[in-house]
């Protein structure tokens, strides 16, 4: 039962984007460390700026 709850929790985190920073940390460990590791606050700020920058319209 606990395993099911944990997998549901992980699924919800992935779906909502709450685990993005954890995935970033794993990716940063795997790749060459040419860039400085961002703090959690800076990471989410950069993610939001990337998502909402530029022109967003349908026509």
C-alpha positions as CSV (number, residue, x, y, z in Angstrom):
1,X,0.0,0.0,0.0
2,X,2.8,2.4,0.9
3,X,4.5,1.7,-2.5
4,X,1.3,2.7,-4.3
5,X,1.0,5.9,-2.3
6,X,4.6,6.8,-3.1
7,X,4.2,6.2,-6.8
8,X,1.0,8.3,-6.9
9,X,2.8,11.1,-5.0
10,X,5.7,11.0,-7.5
11,X,3.2,11.0,-10.4
12,X,1.5,14.1,-9.1
13,X,4.8,15.8,-8.5
14,X,5.9,15.1,-12.1
15,X,2.5,16.2,-13.5
16,X,2.5,19.5,-11.6
17,X,6.2,20.2,-12.3
18,X,7.1,20.2,-8.6
19,X,10.0,17.8,-9.2
20,X,11.7,20.0,-11.8
21,X,14.5,21.1,-9.5
22,X,15.2,17.5,-8.4
23,X,15.5,16.5,-12.1
24,X,17.8,19.5,-12.7
25,X,20.1,18.4,-9.9
26,X,20.3,14.9,-11.3
27,X,21.0,16.2,-14.7
28,X,23.6,18.6,-13.4
29,X,25.5,15.7,-11.7
30,X,25.5,13.7,-14.9
31,X,26.7,16.4,-17.3
32,X,29.9,18.4,-17.3
33,X,29.9,21.1,-14.7
34,X,30.5,24.0,-17.1
35,X,27.8,26.1,-15.6
36,X,27.3,27.0,-11.9
37,X,24.5,25.2,-10.0
38,X,21.5,27.4,-9.6
39,X,19.7,27.8,-6.3
40,X,16.1,26.5,-6.1
41,X,14.8,30.1,-6.1
42,X,16.9,31.1,-9.2
43,X,15.9,27.9,-11.0
44,X,12.2,28.4,-10.6
45,X,12.5,32.1,-11.5
46,X,14.4,31.2,-14.7
47,X,11.8,28.5,-15.5
48,X,8.9,31.0,-15.1
49,X,10.7,33.6,-17.2
50,X,11.4,31.1,-19.9
51,X,7.8,30.0,-19.9
52,X,6.2,33.4,-20.0
53,X,8.8,35.4,-22.0
54,X,8.0,36.4,-25.6
55,X,4.7,36.9,-27.4
56,X,2.0,34.4,-26.4
57,X,-1.1,34.6,-28.5
58,X,-3.0,32.4,-30.9
59,X,-3.2,34.7,-33.9
